[in-house]
């Protein structure tokens, strides 16, 4: 068995990755990322930026975010404390899973990482207090390319596991455009699959 356990998902090119863990009465040790091990497993991204967010309460909802055009980012996501339900939506024209979404539990105890290629909208909701959420990106943040769609978009019908009326979110995320508005005003530029 390799150093990484890799699961394919229902969304094209998206993978769940679990690195090897070594645990005893003291705790555990893991290499959370090794470029060599990922490359040996056929996963080759040049990650150049690490991001870290803290959500102090359960019910924090962040999303659905992405960057447009040349600023699009692939992400390798993990949770080091707490539990989230992580959601991605395929926005790549030509993809067989175009406009499909899927949710995944990522937590400090399951140690799973989610590999999200460019061209996906991304969001998550915290299911516990004090969630430390980390992700690597293969492109730098570009404020001019920052965009998103509504987490409660009627076309996507994402089945969030919380009452959305109780969600703790930013003003910006609470007033994101619908997918229909985004498609009308911004043709997708992620290219063909």
Backbone torsions as a table, in degrees:
resi	resn	phi	psi	omega
1	UNK	NA	137.8	178.6
2	UNK	-73.1	177.9	-179.5
3	UNK	-74.5	-16.4	-179.1
4	UNK	-120.1	132.4	171.0
5	UNK	-94.9	121.7	-173.8
6	UNK	-120.0	128.0	176.8
7	UNK	-114.6	133.1	170.2
8	UNK	-78.2	163.0	-179.0
9	UNK	-125.6	179.2	179.0
10	UNK	-72.3	-14.5	179.0
11	UNK	-99.2	130.7	-175.8
12	UNK	-58.1	131.6	174.9
13	UNK	76.0	-1.0	178.5
14	UNK	-92.1	136.0	-177.9
15	UNK	-133.1	145.4	168.3
16	UNK	-100.2	129.4	-174.2
17	UNK	-125.5	131.5	175.1
18	UNK	-123.2	115.1	177.4
19	UNK	-75.1	164.6	176.5
20	UNK	-65.7	140.7	175.8
21	UNK	-122.6	141.4	175.8
22	UNK	-121.6	113.5	-175.9
23	UNK	-125.3	152.5	172.5
24	UNK	-152.1	-163.7	-176.1
25	UNK	-62.1	-16.9	-179.5
26	UNK	-84.9	-24.6	-174.3
27	UNK	141.9	-131.4	-180.0
28	UNK	-149.1	167.5	171.5
29	UNK	-135.5	141.4	173.9
30	UNK	-150.9	151.1	165.2
31	UNK	-90.1	102.4	-175.9
32	UNK	-68.9	-26.0	175.9
33	UNK	-151.8	130.5	171.9
34	UNK	-136.4	115.6	-179.5
35	UNK	-55.3	-40.1	179.9
36	UNK	-61.9	-47.6	-178.6
37	UNK	-65.1	-40.1	177.6
38	UNK	-65.1	-43.7	178.8
39	UNK	-61.6	-43.8	177.8
40	UNK	-61.1	-27.0	178.7
41	UNK	-89.0	5.5	177.4
42	UNK	85.5	16.5	-179.0
43	UNK	-114.3	106.3	-175.2
44	UNK	-122.5	98.4	173.8
45	UNK	-125.1	146.6	175.7
46	UNK	-97.9	84.5	-178.9
47	UNK	-73.0	127.2	-173.2
48	UNK	-124.6	-3.5	-178.9
49	UNK	-145.0	134.4	174.0
50	UNK	-108.2	134.3	177.2
51	UNK	-120.6	149.7	-177.6
52	UNK	-141.5	124.5	174.2
53	UNK	-122.3	147.2	174.5
54	UNK	-116.3	128.4	172.4
55	UNK	-117.3	116.8	-170.9
56	UNK	-81.0	-16.8	-176.2
57	UNK	-128.8	151.0	170.6
58	UNK	-65.6	145.5	178.8
59	UNK	94.0	3.2	174.3
60	UNK	-73.8	126.7	-179.9
61	UNK	-118.7	122.8	177.7
62	UNK	-121.3	125.7	177.9
63	UNK	145.3	174.3	0.7
64	UNK	-99.6	117.4	-169.2
65	UNK	-107.4	153.0	170.5
66	UNK	-166.7	168.9	172.1
67	UNK	-115.8	142.5	-177.0
68	UNK	-85.6	157.4	168.0
69	UNK	57.5	-136.7	-176.7
70	UNK	-65.7	-16.0	179.5
71	UNK	-87.7	-0.3	-179.6
72	UNK	-54.3	147.8	-175.5
73	UNK	-124.9	135.1	162.0
74	UNK	-85.5	148.7	-176.2
75	UNK	-133.9	145.9	170.3
76	UNK	-119.6	111.6	-166.7
77	UNK	-109.8	140.8	172.4
78	UNK	-151.9	160.3	178.7
79	UNK	-117.3	127.1	-178.5
80	UNK	-102.6	-22.5	168.9
81	UNK	-139.1	138.8	177.9
82	UNK	88.8	-165.5	-176.2
83	UNK	-140.2	136.5	173.2
84	UNK	-129.4	158.0	165.5
85	UNK	-106.5	111.3	-173.6
86	UNK	-99.4	133.7	-175.1
87	UNK	-126.0	136.7	173.4
88	UNK	-131.4	150.7	179.0
89	UNK	-128.0	129.4	179.6
90	UNK	-78.1	114.7	179.2
91	UNK	-109.0	18.2	-176.2
92	UNK	-89.1	114.4	175.7
93	UNK	-58.2	136.7	179.1
94	UNK	90.8	-10.8	178.9
95	UNK	-75.7	140.4	176.8
96	UNK	-66.7	-14.1	177.5
97	UNK	-111.3	24.4	178.9
98	UNK	-54.3	129.7	-179.8
99	UNK	66.5	12.4	172.2
100	UNK	-88.1	149.0	177.2
101	UNK	-125.3	160.1	174.9
102	UNK	-151.7	147.7	178.0
103	UNK	-116.2	148.7	-176.4
104	UNK	-139.3	138.2	172.2
105	UNK	-82.8	122.3	173.1
106	UNK	-118.9	133.4	-175.2
107	UNK	-151.5	167.5	176.1
108	UNK	-66.3	-22.5	-177.2
109	UNK	-94.6	-28.2	179.7
110	UNK	-90.9	-13.2	172.9
111	UNK	59.3	15.4	-178.4
112	UNK	-76.0	149.0	173.4
113	UNK	-120.0	146.7	-179.3
114	UNK	-112.5	122.2	176.9
115	UNK	-95.9	115.1	-176.4
116	UNK	-115.6	114.0	179.4
117	UNK	-69.7	170.0	174.1
118	UNK	-60.1	148.8	175.3
119	UNK	95.8	13.2	177.5
120	UNK	-115.5	140.7	166.7
121	UNK	-81.4	145.7	-174.1
122	UNK	-135.6	141.0	174.6
123	UNK	-159.1	168.9	176.3
124	UNK	-155.2	159.2	172.5
125	UNK	-125.4	137.4	179.4
126	UNK	-81.0	135.5	178.6
127	UNK	-103.5	-6.4	176.4
128	UNK	-137.4	167.4	171.4
129	UNK	-73.5	162.2	171.7
130	UNK	52.7	63.0	177.6
131	UNK	-95.4	121.2	169.9
132	UNK	-100.7	116.7	-170.7
133	UNK	-117.4	121.2	-177.4
134	UNK	-120.3	143.5	173.6
135	UNK	-152.2	143.0	175.4
136	UNK	-93.8	146.7	178.2
137	UNK	-127.8	148.5	178.3
138	UNK	-97.6	11.4	177.4
139	UNK	-150.5	151.3	180.0
140	UNK	-74.8	153.2	175.0
141	UNK	-64.4	135.9	178.0
142	UNK	-130.1	109.3	-176.3
143	UNK	-60.1	-31.9	-179.8
144	UNK	-69.4	-25.3	-177.6
145	UNK	-99.7	-2.3	-178.0
146	UNK	-64.4	131.7	-177.6
147	UNK	-153.8	179.5	178.4
148	UNK	-178.8	171.0	174.8
149	UNK	-129.7	163.9	-176.0
150	UNK	-64.9	134.4	176.3
151	UNK	-68.6	-16.0	178.0
152	UNK	-114.8	36.2	-178.9
153	UNK	-59.0	128.8	-176.8
154	UNK	-68.5	-24.3	179.1
155	UNK	-75.9	-38.8	-177.4
156	UNK	-79.1	-35.8	178.2
157	UNK	54.6	50.2	177.6
158	UNK	-66.0	129.2	-176.9
159	UNK	-91.3	74.2	180.0
160	UNK	-61.7	143.4	-176.5
161	UNK	-86.1	20.0	176.6
162	UNK	-133.2	166.1	172.3
163	UNK	-75.6	113.4	-175.2
164	UNK	-62.9	-23.9	177.0
165	UNK	-66.8	-20.5	-179.8
166	UNK	-100.4	-0.2	-176.8
167	UNK	-64.5	142.2	175.6
168	UNK	-100.1	111.9	-174.2
169	UNK	-141.4	169.5	177.6
170	UNK	-81.4	160.0	174.4
171	UNK	-58.8	-41.6	-179.0
172	UNK	-59.9	-47.6	-179.3
173	UNK	-69.6	-32.4	-179.8
174	UNK	-67.1	-21.1	-176.3
175	UNK	-120.4	27.7	177.7
176	UNK	-66.2	154.3	178.2
177	UNK	-69.6	158.8	174.7
178	UNK	-75.4	163.5	174.6
179	UNK	-59.6	-41.4	179.9
180	UNK	-60.8	-42.5	177.7
181	UNK	-64.7	-42.2	179.7
182	UNK	-62.5	-46.2	-179.9
183	UNK	-61.2	-37.7	-178.7
184	UNK	-68.4	-40.9	-173.3
185	UNK	-94.7	-19.2	-174.4
186	UNK	-139.8	94.7	177.0
187	UNK	-60.6	138.1	-179.4
188	UNK	-63.0	139.3	-176.9
189	UNK	-125.3	25.1	-179.2
190	UNK	-80.0	-12.5	178.8
191	UNK	87.6	175.9	179.6
192	UNK	-79.7	152.8	178.9
193	UNK	-82.9	NA	NA
